[in-house]
Amino acid sequence: MSSARFFPPCEKPRLRLLYLDADVGSSALLLLSAQGAIHRFDHAIFPDPGWYPAAVYAHVRRLENVAADAGIGIIRSAIGSCEGSASRRIPVSWLPLFTRGIDGSLGRLPNSCAWARARAVESEAQRLHGDNGRSVRPHVPVAQCAIGLGSERTVHTSNAELGSLDVTLPLQGIGWSARDCRAYLFSHGIADVREPLCIACPNRSGASWRELKATDPAAWEQAVAIDAAIRHGGFSAATPGMPPGSTCYLHPSRVPLPDADLDRDVGLEGGTCTLWVGDDSASGENRPGGGAA
């Protein structure tokens, strides 16, 4: 594998970055780059909300070892914590909560967390470029940034969404799906890659909630506590996109998390907080300051 090249040589951009969300796609891209199968990344940027389950951070440390051996720097870019703790550094309203209006209407809050992650990567790109956001011309990329979206994903945004980044999709170029990435990682001794979702992320599928409950009981209890706390706008959950009198939930069935049927998924194929995925809750129409979902 290390002797193969999936892309022909080309003029190297000033900065070649990897959006490292620690999912199977970006993990596979990091390993491909470390082995010389694709162009070498100058840096991999890991946007860290500070509230992942322990298994996700263990995987990131594993990736840091892979990157270090190849001379690729991994930058942890903190975006605060979505947890409704005493610090309340970031309100739970960043989460794409499911809502039920006082009239029974169903809705969803914008996925501000996805935008925060993307902006964190863009800010790091500007810092590495030496601009720090002051002298960057609008819509002029300062870096090429690879995103680990597989061939099964639909990409809905253009590069204009984040003008400082020239977004590329290497996995789609070689026709690799998430299953291909998982098999590739497994063949190189990297298994059990968990979904990089915050403990109380509403984008979790039923299977993901079941896994969290079974493998990390303390994290599950945190999620249950958060779900109860945000029911009527606790932890600053109320936003301009939330109609007055609405109740909020972590689960799409809009019942308390302990009462949700985790054996079936309700309208969710699996979680993601990647901006560029074709998910309405992360679309441009639902960015911070946009309309409600």
C-alpha positions as CSV (number, residue, x, y, z in Angstrom):
1,M,0.0,0.0,0.0
2,S,2.8,2.5,0.9
3,S,4.2,2.3,-2.6
4,A,1.0,3.1,-4.4
5,R,-0.1,6.7,-5.2
6,F,-3.7,7.5,-5.7
7,F,-3.0,11.0,-7.1
8,P,-0.5,12.2,-9.6
9,P,2.2,14.7,-8.5
10,C,1.1,18.3,-8.6
11,E,2.3,21.7,-7.4
12,K,2.1,21.7,-3.6
13,P,-0.2,24.3,-2.1
14,R,1.2,26.6,0.5
15,L,-0.7,24.6,3.2
16,R,-2.1,21.1,2.9
17,L,-4.4,20.3,5.8
18,L,-6.6,17.5,7.0
19,Y,-9.9,18.1,8.8
20,L,-9.4,15.4,11.4
21,D,-12.8,14.7,13.0
22,A,-11.5,11.2,14.1
23,D,-14.1,9.4,12.1
24,V,-13.1,6.4,9.9
25,G,-12.8,8.6,6.8
26,S,-10.3,11.2,8.2
27,S,-8.5,8.5,10.1
28,A,-8.0,6.5,6.9
29,L,-6.8,9.7,5.1
30,L,-4.2,10.3,7.8
31,L,-2.9,6.8,7.6
32,L,-2.8,6.9,3.7
33,S,-0.8,10.2,4.0
34,A,1.5,8.7,6.6
35,Q,2.2,5.8,4.3
36,G,2.9,8.0,1.3
37,A,-0.2,6.7,-0.6
38,I,-1.5,10.2,-1.0
39,H,0.1,13.6,-0.6
40,R,1.5,14.4,2.8
41,F,-0.5,16.7,5.0
42,D,1.4,19.5,6.7
43,H,-1.0,19.4,9.6
44,A,-4.1,17.6,10.7
45,I,-6.5,19.7,12.7
46,F,-8.7,18.1,15.3
47,P,-11.6,20.4,16.4
48,D,-12.2,19.4,20.0
49,P,-15.5,20.3,21.8
50,G,-14.1,18.9,25.0
51,W,-17.0,16.5,25.6
52,Y,-16.3,13.3,23.7
53,P,-16.5,9.9,25.3
54,A,-13.2,8.5,26.5
55,A,-13.0,6.0,23.6
56,V,-12.8,8.8,21.0
57,Y,-9.9,10.5,22.8
58,A,-8.1,7.2,23.0
59,H,-8.4,6.9,19.3
60,V,-7.1,10.4,18.8
61,R,-4.1,9.6,20.8
62,R,-3.5,6.5,18.6
63,L,-3.7,8.8,15.5
64,E,-1.3,11.2,17.1
65,N,1.3,8.4,17.3
66,V,0.7,7.5,13.6
67,A,1.1,11.2,12.6
68,A,4.2,11.7,14.7
69,D,6.0,8.8,13.1
70,A,5.3,10.4,9.7
71,G,6.2,13.9,10.7
72,I,2.6,15.2,10.5
73,G,1.6,17.6,13.2
74,I,-1.8,17.2,14.8
75,I,-3.3,20.4,16.2
76,R,-6.1,20.1,18.8
77,S,-8.3,23.2,18.3
78,A,-10.5,23.6,21.3
79,I,-14.0,24.9,20.6
80,G,-15.1,24.8,24.2
81,S,-17.5,22.3,25.7
82,C,-21.1,21.6,24.8
83,E,-21.6,20.1,28.2
84,G,-24.1,22.0,30.4
85,S,-21.6,22.0,33.3
86,A,-20.9,24.8,35.7
87,S,-18.6,26.5,33.3
88,R,-21.2,26.7,30.5
89,R,-18.5,27.7,28.1
90,I,-20.7,26.8,25.2
91,P,-24.5,26.6,25.6
92,V,-26.3,23.3,24.8
93,S,-28.2,25.4,22.2
94,W,-25.2,24.6,19.9
95,L,-26.7,21.1,19.6
96,P,-29.3,20.3,17.0
97,L,-31.9,19.5,19.5
98,F,-35.3,18.1,18.5
99,T,-38.2,20.3,19.5
100,R,-42.0,20.0,20.1
101,G,-43.9,23.2,19.9
102,I,-46.7,24.2,22.3
103,D,-49.1,23.4,19.4
104,G,-47.6,20.0,18.8
105,S,-45.5,21.0,15.8
106,L,-42.1,19.3,15.4
107,G,-38.9,21.1,14.7
108,R,-35.1,21.0,15.2
109,L,-32.6,23.6,16.3
110,P,-29.7,24.5,13.9
111,N,-26.5,22.5,14.1
112,S,-24.3,25.3,15.3
113,C,-21.7,22.7,16.6
114,A,-20.9,21.7,13.0
115,W,-20.3,25.3,12.1
116,A,-18.1,25.8,15.2
117,R,-15.9,22.9,14.2
118,A,-15.5,24.1,10.6
119,R,-14.7,27.6,11.8
120,A,-12.1,26.3,14.2
121,V,-10.3,24.6,11.3
122,E,-10.6,27.7,9.2
123,S,-9.1,29.8,12.1
124,E,-6.2,27.4,12.5
125,A,-5.6,27.6,8.7
126,Q,-5.4,31.4,8.9
127,R,-3.1,31.3,11.9
128,L,-0.8,28.8,10.2
129,H,-0.9,31.0,7.1
130,G,0.2,33.9,9.2
131,D,-2.9,36.0,8.6
132,N,-4.9,35.4,11.8
133,G,-8.0,36.5,9.8
134,R,-6.8,40.1,9.4
135,S,-5.5,40.2,5.8
136,V,-7.3,37.3,4.2
137,R,-9.2,38.4,1.1
138,P,-12.8,37.1,1.0
139,H,-13.2,33.8,-0.8
140,V,-9.5,33.4,-1.4
141,P,-8.3,30.1,0.1
142,V,-5.2,30.1,2.3
143,A,-5.0,26.3,2.5
144,Q,-6.1,23.1,0.9
145,C,-8.2,21.1,3.3
146,A,-9.1,17.4,2.8
147,I,-12.3,16.2,4.3
148,G,-12.8,12.5,5.0
149,L,-16.3,12.0,3.5
150,G,-16.7,8.6,1.8
151,S,-18.4,7.9,-1.5
152,E,-21.7,7.1,0.2
153,R,-22.0,10.7,1.5
154,T,-23.7,13.6,-0.3
155,V,-21.8,16.8,-0.1
156,H,-24.1,19.9,-0.2
157,T,-21.8,22.9,0.3
158,S,-19.4,24.6,-2.0
159,N,-16.0,26.0,-1.2
160,A,-17.5,29.4,-0.9
161,E,-19.1,28.4,2.4
162,L,-15.6,28.7,4.0
163,G,-13.7,31.0,1.7
164,S,-10.3,30.5,3.4
165,L,-10.3,26.7,2.7
166,D,-10.1,25.0,-0.6
167,V,-12.0,21.8,0.3
168,T,-11.0,18.5,-1.3
169,L,-12.6,15.1,-1.1
170,P,-9.9,12.5,-1.6
171,L,-12.0,9.5,-0.6
172,Q,-14.7,10.3,-3.1
173,G,-11.9,10.7,-5.7
174,I,-10.8,7.1,-5.2
175,G,-14.2,5.7,-4.6
176,W,-13.8,4.7,-1.0
177,S,-16.8,4.4,1.3
178,A,-16.8,4.4,5.1
179,R,-16.8,0.6,4.9
180,D,-13.6,0.6,2.8
181,C,-12.0,3.0,5.2
182,R,-12.9,0.8,8.2
183,A,-11.5,-2.3,6.4
184,Y,-8.3,-0.5,5.5
185,L,-7.8,0.7,9.1
186,F,-8.5,-2.8,10.5
187,S,-5.9,-4.3,8.1
188,H,-3.4,-2.0,9.7
189,G,-4.3,-2.8,13.3
190,I,-6.7,0.2,13.9
191,A,-10.0,-1.2,14.9
192,D,-13.0,-0.1,17.0
193,V,-13.2,3.5,15.7
194,R,-16.1,5.0,17.4
195,E,-18.3,7.8,16.0
196,P,-16.8,11.2,17.0
197,L,-19.9,12.5,18.7
198,C,-20.3,14.4,21.9
199,I,-21.8,12.6,24.8
200,A,-25.2,14.2,24.4
201,C,-25.2,14.7,20.6
202,P,-28.7,14.4,19.1
203,N,-27.2,13.1,15.9
204,R,-26.6,9.7,17.6
205,S,-28.4,6.8,16.0
206,G,-30.2,4.2,18.1
207,A,-27.2,1.9,17.8
208,S,-24.9,4.7,18.9
209,W,-27.0,5.4,22.0
210,R,-27.1,1.7,22.8
211,E,-23.4,1.5,22.5
212,L,-22.8,4.5,24.8
213,K,-25.2,3.1,27.4
214,A,-23.5,-0.3,27.3
215,T,-19.9,0.7,27.2
216,D,-19.8,4.1,29.1
217,P,-22.5,4.1,31.8
218,A,-21.1,7.4,33.3
219,A,-21.4,9.1,29.9
220,W,-24.9,7.8,29.4
221,E,-25.9,9.2,32.8
222,Q,-24.5,12.6,31.8
223,A,-26.6,12.5,28.6
224,V,-29.7,11.6,30.5
225,A,-29.1,14.5,32.9
226,I,-28.6,16.9,30.0
227,D,-31.7,15.7,28.3
228,A,-33.8,16.4,31.4
229,A,-32.1,19.8,32.0
230,I,-32.8,21.1,28.5
231,R,-36.4,20.1,28.3
232,H,-37.7,23.6,28.8
233,G,-34.7,25.6,27.8
234,G,-32.3,24.9,30.7
235,F,-28.6,25.5,30.1
236,S,-29.4,28.4,27.8
237,A,-31.0,26.1,25.3
238,A,-33.5,28.7,24.1
239,T,-32.4,30.4,20.9
240,P,-34.0,32.7,18.3
241,G,-34.7,29.5,16.3
242,M,-36.7,27.9,19.2
243,P,-40.4,28.9,19.3
244,P,-41.7,30.1,22.7
245,G,-43.1,27.2,24.8
246,S,-41.2,24.5,22.9
247,T,-39.7,21.6,24.7
248,C,-36.3,20.2,23.7
249,Y,-35.1,16.6,23.4
250,L,-31.9,14.7,22.5
251,H,-33.8,11.8,20.8
252,P,-35.8,12.3,17.6
253,S,-38.8,10.5,19.1
254,R,-39.1,13.5,21.4
255,V,-39.5,11.6,24.6
256,P,-37.1,11.6,27.6
257,L,-33.9,9.7,26.7
258,P,-34.4,6.9,29.3
259,D,-37.9,6.2,27.7
260,A,-36.7,6.3,24.1
261,D,-36.8,3.1,22.0
262,L,-33.1,2.7,21.2
263,D,-33.7,-0.5,19.2
264,R,-34.9,1.4,16.2
265,D,-33.7,4.6,14.5
266,V,-36.2,7.3,13.9
267,G,-35.2,9.2,10.8
268,L,-31.4,9.0,11.4
269,E,-28.9,7.0,9.5
270,G,-26.0,7.7,11.9
271,G,-24.4,10.6,13.5
272,T,-22.2,13.3,12.1
273,C,-21.3,16.9,12.9
274,T,-19.4,17.5,9.7
275,L,-20.5,20.7,8.0
276,W,-20.1,19.4,4.5
277,V,-22.4,16.3,4.8
278,G,-25.8,16.5,3.1
279,D,-27.7,16.8,6.4
280,D,-30.3,19.5,6.7
281,S,-29.5,20.2,10.3
282,A,-26.0,21.3,9.2
283,S,-26.9,23.1,6.0
284,G,-26.3,26.6,5.2
285,E,-29.9,27.5,5.9
286,N,-29.4,26.4,9.5
287,R,-26.1,28.1,10.3
288,P,-25.9,30.3,13.4
289,G,-28.2,33.2,12.8
290,G,-30.1,31.3,10.2
291,G,-33.6,29.8,10.3
292,A,-34.8,27.0,12.4
293,A,-34.7,23.5,11.3
